[in-house]
Amino acid sequence: MSIYGDYIKSVIRTVPDWPEPGVNFRDITPLLQNSAAFRKLIDSFVHRYQEMNLDAIASIDARGFIIGAPLAYELGCSFVPVRKKGKLPFKTISETYTLEYGHSEVELHSDAFQKNDRILLMDDLIATGGTMLAAANLIQRSGGHVVETATIIDLPELGGSQKIRDAGFGVFAVCSFTEDE
């Protein structure tokens, strides 16, 4: 967790019963609207990764882009979008993953990375871990090396971060929420 973790967590809004009854949605909009909080968020990632010699930040469509792009700028490395199927205009590779009720797919440009590039994979939140694992597998298949996965929020009770660790990838979250918070 970041030194700013408690502060950042306090700025995130919980919306009960959205998008369905029993779900506590973690809304990062207030975090993005608060310039001091947003700076502390990006600084949390900069401080963690500034000496890791990363080649690229790969961020997952779409909220991952919000944090991945400024971090890539701050670290002086490239930014690579991991998109939902059908959104990239060039030759792609794809990975299918399981959702609660069906499947989804993420894609990456086939030339996004060079062999052994050091990649940080980012998204806004880890819940069940399916999207992050699919994106990590894409990066590995493309020849890149996932240095770590990073997120603003971890929901550990949903098991995603453990699933990611069990697959051999490190996980960093600025803050985490339990279901009753």
N, C-alpha and C positions, 0 to 999 in steps of 0.2 A: 504494500500500500504506500501511497505517496505521503510526503509530509503535509501536503495540502488535502489529503483524503477526507478528513472529517469536515473541513470547510466546504469542499466541493460537494460532498454528500448532502450538506445542509441546504445547498442551493438547488438541488434537483427536486422537482415536484413529483409527488406521488398522486396519481389519479386513480382512485378506487373504482372498481367495477368497470374498467375500460380495457379492451374493447368488448369484454363480456363480463357478466357477474362472477365475482370471485378473483378476478385478476387485478393486481395492483400495478398499473403501468408507470414506469419510471420515465418521466418526461424531462429531457435535457434542455428543452427550450429556454427555461429561465437561466440556465448555466451559460448558454450561448448569448443571451441578451445582456448579461452582466459582464462588462468588459474586464473588470478586475478578476472575476472568477474564471473567465475564459483564458485570460493570460496565465493564471495559476495552473489551470489544466494543462495548457501546452507546455509551460515550464516544467511541470511534473514529468512529462515525457522527455523533454529535452535533457533534464538532469539525469534521467535514467539511461538514456541512449547516446549521449554526446561523445562518449569515448569507445563506442562499440564498433566503429568503422563500418557502418552500414552502407550498402550500395543503393538500396531503395527502400521506400515505404510502400507496401502494397495495402490498399484499403478497400474494404468491402462496401459495395453499393448499398445505400447511398449515405447513411449517416457516418460511416467510417471515413468518407471523403472529407467531412468537416474538420476532423482532427488530423487526418493523414497529410493533407496538403500543406497546412502551415508547419507541421513538424518536419516534413521533407525540406521545406524552405529553410527552416532554422538549422537543420543538420547538414545542409548542403548536399543532399542526395536526391535521387530521382523519385518521382511519384508514379505509381502504377495502379490504375483502377482494376478491381476485380468486380465484374459487372454481372447483372442478371442476364440470362440467356437472351440472345438476339439484340443486344445493345452495342456490341463492338463491330466496327465496320471492316475489319481486316481478318485475316486467317486466325482462328482461335482454337484453343483446346478447352474442353469443358469437363466438369465434374458434377455428377448427380448426387444429391443427398436426400435423406428421408425427413419429411415433416410429420407432424402429428397425424395429418390426414392426407397423405400423398407424398409427392416428390417435388423437388425443385432443382434448379441447375445454375451453376455459376460458370463464368467464362473468363479467360485471360488471353490476351494476344499471344500468339505462339512465339513471338520474338521479344517478349517483355523482359527477359533476363538472359544474362550470359551464364555459362556453367560456373557453379560455385559462388554466384553473387550472394551477398549476405543481406537477407531480407527481413524486415520487421513487418509482421502482418497485424493490421489494426481494424477494429470495428468499435461501435459505440457500446455494445453490451454483449455479454455471454450469458445465454440462457441454457439451452440444451446442447449447444456446441456444434450442431450440424453444419451451419454455414462456415464457421471458422475452420473446422476440420476439412471440409470440401476445398476451401481456398488454400489451406496449407498443403493439401495433396496436389493441387494444381501447381503450386509454386515448386514443390519437390519434383514433380513430373517435368517441369520446364527446365530443370537443371539448377534452379536456385536453392539456397539453403535458408530455411526459416530459423532465424536466430532466436526469435521469441514471438509470442502472440501478445497483443496488448489491447486493452479496452478501458473505457471510462468506468463501466459498471460490471460487476460480476454478481450473478444470482446463484450462489453456490448450491443452494438447496435443489436446484433443477438439474444439477449434475454435469453441466457442460464443461466447466473448467477442469473437473477431475477427468472427464473423458478425453479432453485435449492433452492433459498431462500423461494419461495412460497411453496415448498415442505417441508419446515421446517429445512433445513440444512444451516449452516453458510458457507460463501464463503470468502476465502482470496486469493487475487492475488497480486503478486509482482509488476506487472505493467498492464496497459490496453492500448488498441489502439482503436481509432475511425476509421471508414472506410476511412476517408480522410487523415489520418496520414501516 
